[in-house]
Amino acid sequence: MAEIPAVQNPVTEYARRNGWLARRMSYIGRHGCPDTWFAKAGRVIVVEFKDRGKPLQLHQEREIKRLRKAGLTVHVIDNAEAGYALFE
């Protein structure tokens, strides 16, 4: 699980300061788990962090599609400003 420090770390800290629970996630025996799951007041936001302009890998696209079909909100974030906007 690679970290995107210029995006993931400041966005996660911002969310925590605003009362969100943040958990880095990975699946056992399966690829494509989005990086961080945030929860607050019964709401869950799932985020895949990417380097600016870097596309999703095919297994990530497939898993995000499955999660969205199941009714979860999943965002792909490649810059801190877009991440901050999720938690305002």
Beta strands, then each sheet from edge to edge (+ up, - down):
strand 1: 21-24
strand 2: 36-40
strand 3: 43-49
strand 4: 73-77
sheet 1: 1+ 2- 3+ 4+
end
